[in-house]
Structures are given as C-alpha cells and as structure tokens.
Amino acid sequence: MATDVDYALILMDLQMPETDGPQATRAIRALPGREETPLVPGEFFATLLKWLEREDPRRT
C-alpha cells in the first residue's frame, strides 16, 4: 500500500502478526520517496483522538 499512494502520513500498528513495527518501518523507509514520510504509531493516534474528542469545559 505504501507504494501505491503518496501518503502525507502513515499510521503504524506496532504489533502485527507477520512483522513488527521496526521491520515495517525499515521496509517503508527503503521505498523510493518514503525516506521522510512521517510514521506515527497507531496507538498514539488513538490516544490523541480520545483526547481531542473530550468535551472542552470552556464550551459550556
């Protein structure tokens, strides 16, 4: 998939059944044009979304 689309950001699952996050990161970084693509752990993104979705007490 990382070879088909020019993604601005890639969310990484660090615990995959056939490879691990560091192996996948190295494979993506080895692809032409992917050397600088930001790779963000999916768990971090999920935590960030939960934080952003919390009700802002200043809005009430």
MOPAC internal coordinates of N, CA, C and O (Angstrom, degrees):
PM7 1SCF
backbone

  N    0.0000 0     0.00 0     0.00 0    0    0    0
  C    1.4382 1     0.00 0     0.00 0    1    0    0
  C    1.5217 1   112.19 1     0.00 0    2    1    0
  O    1.2310 1   119.54 1   140.11 1    3    2    1
  N    1.2901 1   118.48 1   -39.89 1    3    2    1
  C    1.4647 1   120.64 1  -178.12 1    5    3    2
  C    1.5214 1   111.56 1   -66.27 1    6    5    3
  O    1.2310 1   120.07 1   165.78 1    7    6    5
  N    1.3197 1   117.47 1   -14.22 1    7    6    5
  C    1.4653 1   119.91 1   178.40 1    9    7    6
  C    1.5240 1   111.64 1   -89.25 1   10    9    7
  O    1.2310 1   119.85 1   161.55 1   11   10    9
  N    1.3328 1   117.90 1   -18.45 1   11   10    9
  C    1.4659 1   121.64 1  -173.21 1   13   11   10
  C    1.5203 1   114.63 1   -88.02 1   14   13   11
  O    1.2310 1   120.17 1   149.04 1   15   14   13
  N    1.3235 1   117.28 1   -30.96 1   15   14   13
  C    1.4611 1   121.86 1  -173.80 1   17   15   14
  C    1.5214 1   109.49 1  -129.39 1   18   17   15
  O    1.2310 1   120.74 1   -35.39 1   19   18   17
  N    1.3351 1   116.18 1   144.61 1   19   18   17
  C    1.4583 1   120.55 1   177.86 1   21   19   18
  C    1.5260 1   108.82 1   -86.56 1   22   21   19
  O    1.2310 1   120.33 1   -98.51 1   23   22   21
  N    1.3283 1   116.98 1    81.49 1   23   22   21
  C    1.4559 1   122.32 1  -178.28 1   25   23   22
  C    1.5248 1   110.71 1   -72.03 1   26   25   23
  O    1.2310 1   120.92 1   -38.55 1   27   26   25
  N    1.3410 1   115.84 1   141.45 1   27   26   25
  C    1.4609 1   120.61 1   175.68 1   29   27   26
  C    1.5238 1   110.67 1   -80.38 1   30   29   27
  O    1.2310 1   120.47 1   158.12 1   31   30   29
  N    1.3291 1   116.71 1   -21.88 1   31   30   29
  C    1.4613 1   123.18 1  -176.12 1   33   31   30
  C    1.5229 1   107.59 1  -156.19 1   34   33   31
  O    1.2310 1   120.29 1   -37.27 1   35   34   33
  N    1.3160 1   117.05 1   142.73 1   35   34   33
  C    1.4666 1   121.27 1   177.54 1   37   35   34
  C    1.5166 1   108.51 1  -122.47 1   38   37   35
  O    1.2310 1   120.50 1   -55.77 1   39   38   37
  N    1.3450 1   116.64 1   124.23 1   39   38   37
  C    1.4593 1   121.95 1   174.88 1   41   39   38
  C    1.5153 1   107.78 1   -86.24 1   42   41   39
  O    1.2310 1   120.57 1   -52.73 1   43   42   41
  N    1.3254 1   116.52 1   127.27 1   43   42   41
  C    1.4551 1   121.43 1  -176.12 1   45   43   42
  C    1.5250 1   111.56 1  -106.18 1   46   45   43
  O    1.2310 1   121.03 1   -44.58 1   47   46   45
  N    1.3251 1   115.64 1   135.42 1   47   46   45
  C    1.4555 1   121.72 1   168.46 1   49   47   46
  C    1.5197 1   105.44 1   -93.11 1   50   49   47
  O    1.2310 1   120.11 1   -60.65 1   51   50   49
  N    1.3071 1   117.39 1   119.35 1   51   50   49
  C    1.4588 1   120.10 1  -174.63 1   53   51   50
  C    1.5188 1   113.70 1   -82.43 1   54   53   51
  O    1.2310 1   119.97 1   167.42 1   55   54   53
  N    1.3245 1   117.67 1   -12.58 1   55   54   53
  C    1.4651 1   121.33 1  -179.44 1   57   55   54
  C    1.5252 1   108.73 1  -123.01 1   58   57   55
  O    1.2310 1   120.75 1   -92.42 1   59   58   57
  N    1.3249 1   116.17 1    87.58 1   59   58   57
  C    1.4583 1   122.12 1  -178.90 1   61   59   58
  C    1.5246 1   109.35 1  -107.49 1   62   61   59
  O    1.2310 1   120.39 1   -25.29 1   63   62   61
  N    1.3264 1   116.87 1   154.71 1   63   62   61
  C    1.4706 1   119.20 1  -175.16 1   65   63   62
  C    1.5314 1   114.97 1   -67.56 1   66   65   63
  O    1.2310 1   119.55 1   146.50 1   67   66   65
  N    1.3237 1   118.46 1   -33.50 1   67   66   65
  C    1.4704 1   119.59 1  -174.42 1   69   67   66
  C    1.5247 1   113.88 1  -106.45 1   70   69   67
  O    1.2310 1   120.11 1   163.79 1   71   70   69
  N    1.3030 1   117.40 1   -16.21 1   71   70   69
  C    1.4625 1   121.56 1   179.44 1   73   71   70
  C    1.5251 1   107.91 1  -149.14 1   74   73   71
  O    1.2310 1   120.40 1   -13.55 1   75   74   73
  N    1.2937 1   116.84 1   166.45 1   75   74   73
  C    1.4599 1   118.30 1   176.86 1   77   75   74
  C    1.5243 1   109.30 1  -109.41 1   78   77   75
  O    1.2310 1   120.67 1    -7.92 1   79   78   77
  N    1.3116 1   116.32 1   172.08 1   79   78   77
  C    1.4513 1   121.66 1  -176.86 1   81   79   78
  C    1.5125 1   114.17 1   -56.70 1   82   81   79
  O    1.2310 1   119.47 1   132.09 1   83   82   81
  N    1.3475 1   118.62 1   -47.91 1   83   82   81
  C    1.4657 1   118.71 1   179.28 1   85   83   82
  C    1.5309 1   113.36 1   -61.21 1   86   85   83
  O    1.2310 1   120.21 1   141.11 1   87   86   85
  N    1.3336 1   117.21 1   -38.89 1   87   86   85
  C    1.4719 1   119.63 1   177.88 1   89   87   86
  C    1.5278 1   110.45 1   -64.84 1   90   89   87
  O    1.2310 1   120.69 1   135.43 1   91   90   89
  N    1.3371 1   116.29 1   -44.57 1   91   90   89
  C    1.4642 1   120.35 1   179.86 1   93   91   90
  C    1.5305 1   110.49 1   -64.21 1   94   93   91
  O    1.2310 1   120.52 1   140.03 1   95   94   93
  N    1.3184 1   116.61 1   -39.97 1   95   94   93
  C    1.4648 1   120.54 1   178.60 1   97   95   94
  C    1.5223 1   110.92 1   -61.86 1   98   97   95
  O    1.2310 1   120.35 1   135.06 1   99   98   97
  N    1.3205 1   116.94 1   -44.94 1   99   98   97
  C    1.4723 1   120.25 1   178.26 1  101   99   98
  C    1.5293 1   110.84 1   -61.92 1  102  101   99
  O    1.2310 1   120.28 1   139.38 1  103  102  101
  N    1.3311 1   117.07 1   -40.62 1  103  102  101
  C    1.4744 1   120.94 1   179.95 1  105  103  102
  C    1.5282 1   110.59 1   -64.83 1  106  105  103
  O    1.2310 1   120.34 1   137.38 1  107  106  105
  N    1.3210 1   116.95 1   -42.62 1  107  106  105
  C    1.4667 1   120.01 1   178.65 1  109  107  106
  C    1.5188 1   110.25 1   -66.37 1  110  109  107
  O    1.2310 1   119.92 1   135.69 1  111  110  109
  N    1.3224 1   117.76 1   -44.31 1  111  110  109
  C    1.4669 1   121.69 1  -179.94 1  113  111  110
  C    1.5362 1   111.93 1   -62.26 1  114  113  111
  O    1.2310 1   120.09 1   153.63 1  115  114  113
  N    1.3167 1   117.44 1   -26.37 1  115  114  113
  C    1.4654 1   121.33 1   179.58 1  117  115  114
  C    1.5277 1   112.23 1   -77.85 1  118  117  115
  O    1.2310 1   119.84 1   166.72 1  119  118  117
  N    1.3322 1   117.91 1   -13.28 1  119  118  117
  C    1.4606 1   121.07 1   179.86 1  121  119  118
  C    1.5227 1   109.90 1   -74.53 1  122  121  119
  O    1.2310 1   120.31 1   -38.95 1  123  122  121
  N    1.3242 1   117.02 1   141.05 1  123  122  121
  C    1.4666 1   119.96 1   177.91 1  125  123  122
  C    1.5308 1   110.88 1   -58.85 1  126  125  123
  O    1.2310 1   120.64 1   -50.65 1  127  126  125
  N    1.3309 1   116.39 1   129.35 1  127  126  125
  C    1.4482 1   121.37 1   177.96 1  129  127  126
  C    1.5193 1   114.96 1    84.26 1  130  129  127
  O    1.2310 1   119.62 1   178.64 1  131  130  129
  N    1.3209 1   118.33 1    -1.36 1  131  130  129
  C    1.4692 1   121.49 1  -178.26 1  133  131  130
  C    1.5362 1   112.23 1  -107.84 1  134  133  131
  O    1.2310 1   120.46 1  -171.69 1  135  134  133
  N    1.2954 1   116.73 1     8.31 1  135  134  133
  C    1.4604 1   120.29 1  -176.61 1  137  135  134
  C    1.5273 1   112.44 1   -61.90 1  138  137  135
  O    1.2310 1   119.90 1   148.52 1  139  138  137
  N    1.3214 1   117.79 1   -31.48 1  139  138  137
  C    1.4669 1   122.08 1  -175.11 1  141  139  138
  C    1.5369 1   113.38 1  -112.85 1  142  141  139
  O    1.2310 1   119.51 1  -177.67 1  143  142  141
  N    1.3430 1   118.53 1     2.33 1  143  142  141
  C    1.4643 1   120.44 1  -179.67 1  145  143  142
  C    1.5303 1   109.37 1   -64.30 1  146  145  143
  O    1.2310 1   119.64 1   -52.77 1  147  146  145
  N    1.3387 1   118.29 1   127.23 1  147  146  145
  C    1.4676 1   119.87 1   179.18 1  149  147  146
  C    1.5340 1   111.30 1   -63.96 1  150  149  147
  O    1.2310 1   120.80 1   -47.92 1  151  150  149
  N    1.3164 1   116.08 1   132.08 1  151  150  149
  C    1.4633 1   122.53 1   176.38 1  153  151  150
  C    1.5302 1   107.30 1  -114.95 1  154  153  151
  O    1.2310 1   120.68 1   -61.58 1  155  154  153
  N    1.3169 1   116.30 1   118.42 1  155  154  153
  C    1.4609 1   121.88 1  -175.71 1  157  155  154
  C    1.5227 1   109.00 1  -115.13 1  158  157  155
  O    1.2310 1   119.70 1   -50.99 1  159  158  157
  N    1.3238 1   118.18 1   129.01 1  159  158  157
  C    1.4740 1   119.40 1   176.46 1  161  159  158
  C    1.5215 1   110.29 1   -59.70 1  162  161  159
  O    1.2310 1   120.20 1   -47.83 1  163  162  161
  N    1.3222 1   117.23 1   132.17 1  163  162  161
  C    1.4616 1   122.66 1  -178.91 1  165  163  162
  C    1.5120 1   112.82 1   -57.59 1  166  165  163
  O    1.2310 1   119.85 1   144.37 1  167  166  165
  N    1.3228 1   117.90 1   -35.63 1  167  166  165
  C    1.4605 1   120.97 1   179.62 1  169  167  166
  C    1.5295 1   110.52 1   -64.24 1  170  169  167
  O    1.2310 1   120.07 1   142.02 1  171  170  169
  N    1.3056 1   117.48 1   -37.98 1  171  170  169
  C    1.4604 1   120.92 1   176.48 1  173  171  170
  C    1.5200 1   110.17 1   -62.58 1  174  173  171
  O    1.2310 1   120.56 1   136.01 1  175  174  173
  N    1.3320 1   116.54 1   -43.99 1  175  174  173
  C    1.4543 1   121.03 1  -179.21 1  177  175  174
  C    1.5265 1   110.81 1   -63.23 1  178  177  175
  O    1.2310 1   120.02 1   136.95 1  179  178  177
  N    1.3325 1   117.56 1   -43.05 1  179  178  177
  C    1.4644 1   121.22 1   178.68 1  181  179  178
  C    1.5272 1   110.80 1   -61.63 1  182  181  179
  O    1.2310 1   120.28 1   137.56 1  183  182  181
  N    1.3084 1   117.08 1   -42.44 1  183  182  181
  C    1.4641 1   121.39 1   177.93 1  185  183  182
  C    1.5245 1   110.41 1   -63.81 1  186  185  183
  O    1.2310 1   120.15 1   137.35 1  187  186  185
  N    1.3078 1   117.32 1   -42.65 1  187  186  185
  C    1.4553 1   121.67 1   178.73 1  189  187  186
  C    1.5253 1   110.86 1   -61.74 1  190  189  187
  O    1.2310 1   120.10 1   136.49 1  191  190  189
  N    1.3265 1   117.42 1   -43.51 1  191  190  189
  C    1.4649 1   120.44 1   178.23 1  193  191  190
  C    1.5200 1   111.38 1   -61.07 1  194  193  191
  O    1.2310 1   120.15 1   136.41 1  195  194  193
  N    1.3207 1   117.31 1   -43.59 1  195  194  193
  C    1.4728 1   120.16 1   178.26 1  197  195  194
  C    1.5201 1   109.96 1   -59.79 1  198  197  195
  O    1.2310 1   120.35 1   137.50 1  199  198  197
  N    1.3110 1   116.94 1   -42.50 1  199  198  197
  C    1.4551 1   121.22 1  -179.95 1  201  199  198
  C    1.5270 1   110.80 1   -64.28 1  202  201  199
  O    1.2310 1   120.50 1   137.42 1  203  202  201
  N    1.3308 1   116.64 1   -42.58 1  203  202  201
  C    1.4553 1   120.60 1  -179.16 1  205  203  202
  C    1.5260 1   112.61 1   -69.68 1  206  205  203
  O    1.2310 1   120.19 1   150.26 1  207  206  205
  N    1.3341 1   117.24 1   -29.74 1  207  206  205
  C    1.4591 1   121.23 1  -177.76 1  209  207  206
  C    1.5260 1   113.06 1   -81.15 1  210  209  207
  O    1.2310 1   119.93 1   167.21 1  211  210  209
  N    1.3350 1   117.75 1   -12.79 1  211  210  209
  C    1.4592 1   119.75 1   178.01 1  213  211  210
  C    1.5110 1   110.12 1   -59.01 1  214  213  211
  O    1.2310 1   121.40 1   -32.65 1  215  214  213
  N    1.2971 1   114.92 1   147.35 1  215  214  213
  C    1.4589 1   119.24 1   178.63 1  217  215  214
  C    1.5147 1   109.37 1   -68.72 1  218  217  215
  O    1.2310 1   120.89 1   -48.19 1  219  218  217
  N    1.3011 1   115.91 1   131.81 1  219  218  217
  C    1.4539 1   121.98 1   178.94 1  221  219  218
  C    1.5276 1   108.25 1   -83.27 1  222  221  219
  O    1.2310 1   119.08 1   -64.04 1  223  222  221
  N    1.3353 1   119.36 1   115.96 1  223  222  221
  C    1.4679 1   120.86 1  -177.73 1  225  223  222
  C    1.5212 1   112.64 1   -62.54 1  226  225  223
  O    1.2310 1   119.71 1   160.95 1  227  226  225
  N    1.3118 1   118.16 1   -19.05 1  227  226  225
  C    1.4693 1   120.42 1   179.37 1  229  227  226
  C    1.5097 1   111.99 1   -73.58 1  230  229  227
  O    1.2310 1   119.70 1   164.21 1  231  230  229
  N    1.3443 1   118.18 1   -15.79 1  231  230  229
  C    1.4645 1   121.07 1  -177.65 1  233  231  230
  C    1.5200 1   113.17 1   -85.65 1  234  233  231
  O    1.2310 1   119.09 1   170.61 1  235  234  233
  N    1.3072 1   119.35 1    -9.39 1  235  234  233
  C    1.4758 1   120.92 1  -177.04 1  237  235  234
  C    1.5004 1   112.55 1   -93.69 1  238  237  235
  O    1.2310 1   120.10 1   180.00 1  239  238  237

